[in-house]
Amino acid sequence: MNTEIIIPKERTYKIPPGHFRAKIENVTFKRAKESDGQNCCVHFIAQVPGMQRVDCCARAIFPLDLRPGSQLRTFLEGLLGGRYFTEHAGLPIDLNQLLRDLDCEIDVIHGPHNEQKYDWPMVLVVNAKPVISTPAIPVTPTKEETTK
């Protein structure tokens, strides 16, 4: 009988600023504290070198607004391409379903945090772009290489 079990990784937002490969974990909407509107939070799990034993968390927060030029739309155009919004204009989209598990590259910065409540800076994603995987092109050896 196999008694092997995997110990789950702990989650942390205590990660350095930098450029990392990441995966979008989920998208949530939350009431904005400053206004009556809502915010869109895109949650990432980053691959930070030297921190493989923890889930390295980061997030991007935007007012929930997809009008041209808005912060959220500009951010999503980096992930989905600018044509996405033109081609889907007037249609409903589920951002969580659309973005979840998307492999991407992110730029993380440290922002201000409530210093009385937290002892580390806020981890924010300021840029994200999809990872473009190009299929390997098989190389056929030349006639000279096969006769050597």
N, C-alpha and C positions, 0 to 999 in steps of 0.2 A: 504494500500500500504506500502510495506516494504521500509524504507529509510536507511537501514543499509548499510554501506560501510566499507571496511577494509582499514586502513591507511597503506600504504606500509612501510616496514622496510627500514631504511637507511643502506647503506653499509659502512663498516669500515675495515681497515687493522690494526687498533690500537688495537691489541689483545696481550695477554701475551704469552710468550713461554710456551710450555707444551704438554701434550698428550690429544688429543680430538677425539671425534667421529665426522665424517664429511661426506659430500657427494660431489662427483665430480660434479662441475657445468658445465664445458666444457673444451675442449682442443683447443688451438690455436697455430699457427705457426707464428713466427715473425722473421724478418731479424735480425741477430746478429750484434750488433754494432761494435764488435771487428774484425769481419771477413766477408767474403763474404757468409758464411753459414747461416743457419736458426737455431732458437731456438724453442723448444717445451715447451709451458707453460701449465701446468695442474692447473686449477683453482678450489679451494675448498671453500665450505661454511662449517665452523666449528661450532660445538655446544659448546660454551664456557660458563661454569657456571656463572650465574650472568649477562649475556649479551644476554638474550633472545629477547630483543626488537630491536636488530640490526642484520643484516647479517654479520657475522664475516668471513672475507675473508682472504685467504692465497693462496700461489701459489708455485709451484715447477717449476724451469726453468732448461732446459738441452739443450745441443747441439743436434740437430736433427740427431741422429746416433743410429741405432739399432743393430750394430755389437756386437758380444759377448764381454762382459766385459765393454761396454760403460756405461756411467752414466745413460742414459735414459733406456737402456735395463735392467740394474740392478734394477732400481727403479720400472719398470713395472713388472719385474719378482716377486717382492714382492706383487704386486696386482693380477697378472694373473697366477702366478705359472711358474716355469722354463720350464715345458713341453709345455707351450703355443707356445713358439717360435720354438721349434723343430717341433711341429705338424703343424704349419702354415708357415714353411719356404718356401720362394719363392712365397707366396701369398700376394696380397695387403690387407691392413687393414685400416679402418677409425678409428683412435684413438678417435676422438670425439664421434662417434657412439658407439664404444666399451666401453668407460669409463664413459660416461655421466650418472649421477644419481647413480653411484656405491657407496654404503655405505661402509665406511672404517674408520679406525682409523689412525690418523696422529700424527707425532711428529713435532712440530713447534719450530723454533729457530728464534732469531733476528740476522739479518745480517747487514752489513754496508749500509748506504743510503747516497744519496747526501744531506749533512747537510744544504746546502744553499737553497735547494728546499723543503726539508721535515723536519718536526720537530719530527719524530718518526723513529724508526729503521725499516728496511725492514723485512717483515714477510715471512719466507721461510719454506716450508715443506721438511724435510730431509728424512723421512721414511713414508711409507703408507702400510697398509695391509688391506685386505678385512675383513669386519665384518662377521664372520661365525655364522649364525643363526641356532641353533640346535632346531629342533622341540621338543616341550614338550612331554615327554613320559608319557602316562596316567598310573597312579598308581592304580592298582587294590587292594582294601583293602583285607587283609587276613581274614579268617573265624573268627579268634578271635576278630579282630577289628570291624567287623560288628555285632557281638553279644554283644558287650559292651554297 
